[in-house]
């Protein structure tokens, strides 16, 4: 049996690598669209199928039958599974920027998958928590870290596996995966530099896909619309900058998880 799984992992890894070798140099302007099986230069059809076989049912909202029975999803069912996935952030489309990631990903309250492509390595992190920005790590023990290149293999996870910190001085800034030293992945707070187990590598692409179905996407849009109205309403009071910084309205918004500054980018 181990030899069978080893062969399967080798096949999946080879297929993902072959697909990426032909697509990495020619990213499409509309590369991150789930309306076609040409998903993106990171999320290839083969990788999407492999993930659908690996991830738990909470990440496959449109495929209850396969997840309930534990059966391997067929290629013919892949399109149905992907109906529940939405591209939230794609560096090819939105720019390789932490600010753009915050703008497109935050306030999404369903499960998501983070895809990172680097020189020689690629990873997928399945996250069951809402993204947060600050010195506190997030992600429960149900998160799953998968190395997708050069080999496809899942790695044990633990609570607090991911940290995204764009401004707090209380922790290292940037996007960090892993709790031990050295960290598995560290992307700096400008998305300019990256390390893999403390070894510098070139960062190719970052993507975040929402896996909560259409309802989670609608709820995110409604939440962002409410946040925008509240920020505009507070600013229309024409408070001085110093007054706005210490304003109870701003403090209440931030206690509720609303970032009062990222809308100004």
PAVEXTOR-688274 format. One record per residue (C-alpha): x, y, z. Coordinates in steps of 0.001 Angstrom, whole numbers, padded with zeros to 6 digits, always signed. Layout:
BEGIN
XYZ/...
This chain:
BEGIN
+000000+000000+000000/+002712+002582+000786/+004152+002018-002686/+000745+002688-004226/+000384+006004-002397/+003961+006907-003242/+003238+006319-006913/+000066+008395-006702/+001915+011258-005023/+004644+011050-007663/+002055+011190-010433/+000237+014156-008915/+003491+016008-008237/+004715+015373-011781/+001430+016492-013317/+001353+019677-011236/+004969+020440-012078/+004445+019851-015813/+001379+022097-015828/+003143+024883-013952/+006222+024715-016170/+004046+025532-019172/+001876+028144-017481/+004128+030044-015063/+005774+032139-017750/+002490+033153-019372/-000045+034188-016738/-003388+035171-018221/-004856+038601-017354/-007975+036726-016258/-005937+033952-014685/-007986+033649-011511/-011427+032686-012733/-013243+029608-011458/-015627+029658-014431/-013223+027484-016384/-010980+024564-015507/-008021+026738-016513/-008108+028106-012985/-004848+029999-012519/-001133+029515-012952/-000966+028173-009373/-004250+026282-009038/-004118+023921-012002/-006924+021426-012713/-004677+018587-011520/-003901+020374-008251/-007579+021231-007762/-008463+017556-008171/-005705+016496-005752/-006913+019020-003168/-010505+017824-003563/-009249+014337-002640/-007283+015618+000367/-009318+018382+001995/-012187+017814+004401/-015879+018296+003562/-015963+021870+004908/-013827+022924+001926/-016079+021155-000605/-019484+022784-000073/-020875+021765-003458/-019969+018085-003182/-021765+016587-000155/-022119+013143-001682/-018411+012569-002209/-017384+013981+001142/-020032+012045+003075/-019070+008686+001607/-015331+009283+001663/-015113+008430-002024/-012477+010029-004215/-014057+012789-006340/-013963+011996-010035/-012586+014373-012628/-016106+014746-013998/-017274+016076-010619/-014423+018587-010320/-016352+021407-011996/-019232+020866-009573/-016883+020971-006589/-015271+024178-007838/-018634+025920-008009/-018203+026433-004284/-014739+028000-004658/-014197+031695-005382/-010984+033518-006192/-010614+036145-003461/-007070+037311-004129/-004760+036572-007059/-001372+038283-007249/-001363+038020-011050/-004619+039953-011209/-004518+042203-008138/-000783+042710-007722/+001682+041112-005322/+000770+043281-002342/-000313+042614+001258/-002647+045610+001078/-004494+044114-001867/-004729+040783-000063/-006298+042528+002929/-008745+044372+000696/-009948+041257-001122/-009713+038551+001562/-010647+040160+004872/-014276+039961+006067/-014611+036573+004338/-015886+034255+007062/-015808+030902+005340/-012937+028421+005013/-010229+029365+002530/-007088+027996+000939/-003852+029959+000640/-001601+029039-002292/+002028+030167-002350/+004369+029527-005269/+008083+030085-004672/+011313+029173-006375/+011477+025378-006138/+008534+024969-003754/+004778+025452-003634/+002389+025117-000706/-001316+025076+000025/-002628+025971+003469/-006278+025131+004154/-007544+027623+006749/-010792+027175+008663/-010611+030536+010477/-011387+034062+009344/-008241+035998+008420/-007003+038531+010988/-004273+041160+010835/-002071+041662+013871/+000260+040004+016327/-002044+037034+017025/-001673+033862+014967/-004802+032094+013749/-005942+028757+012371/-007236+025801+014388/-005944+022247+014596/-008218+021450+011641/-006034+023486+009275/-004003+021445+006821/-000656+022373+005274/+000130+020635+001992/+003383+020883+000096/+002361+020667-003558/+005814+020967-005151/+008279+019341-005600/+006315+016567-003859/+002644+016424-002946/+002401+015674+000765/+000237+016812+003653/+001932+017919+006843/+000542+017844+010404/-000851+021170+011566/-001459+022763+014938/-003394+025792+016194/-001928+029155+015243/-000059+027933+012173/-000447+031223+010279/+000314+034834+011191/-000503+037855+009039/+000886+041073+010477/+001030+044246+008416/+001388+046866+011141/+001808+045608+014719/+005219+046050+016315/+004459+043295+018821/+005338+040526+016355/+007349+039915+013205/+005694+041568+010250/+004636+039801+007103/+002943+036505+006278/+004324+033617+008319/+003476+029907+008176/+004728+027537+010847/+005346+027867+014574/+008810+026408+015043/+012190+027840+014183/+012972+028227+011425/+009505+029072+010082/+008339+027103+007073/+007523+030239+005068/+008082+033919+005808/+007032+036587+003314/+007980+040116+004345/+005419+042880+004911/+005922+044259+001387/+005665+040870-000355/+009086+041606-001842/+011138+038900-000124/+010461+035353+001011/+012274+032615+002881/+011690+028862+003045/+013067+027456+006307/+015149+030679+006537/+016622+030176+003050/+015887+033112+000686/+013729+032156-002297/+012046+034077-005089/+008324+034584-004562/+006315+033826-007709/+002652+034114-006772/+000167+034220-003894/-003501+033306-004168/-006397+032936-001744/-009509+030976-002681/-012701+031072-000639/-014302+027676-000103/-017469+028712+001710/-019779+028709-001285/-021836+031555-002678/-023381+032466+000683/-019996+033270+002237/-019145+035475-000743/-022431+037372-000426/-021900+037836+003297/-018421+039224+002659/-019790+041740+000154/-022493+042824+002608/-019968+043153+005445/-017558+045228+003362/-020403+047480+002238/-021422+048035+005868/-017820+048734+006886/-017467+051286+004097/-020657+053077+005150/-019592+053166+008796/-016127+054516+007994/-017583+057185+005688/-020207+058147+008257/-017588+058572+010958/-015288+060599+008726/-018109+062846+007560/-018190+064281+011038/-015060+066164+009924/-013058+065247+012977/-009460+066294+013108/-006964+063500+012501/-005966+063458+016162/-009616+063331+017218/-010370+060474+014780/-007394+058487+016080/-008807+058540+019613/-012459+058551+018584/-014764+056078+020400/-016406+055373+017027/-013116+054207+015587/-012332+052133+018649/-015754+050452+018483/-015291+049688+014792/-011888+048128+015396/-013189+046121+018367/-015744+044716+015951/-012975+043648+013592/-013318+046557+011140/-010068+047937+009732/-010654+051699+009568/-007588+052471+007486/-007281+049896+004705/-010089+051522+002685/-007808+054518+002088/-005265+052589+000014/
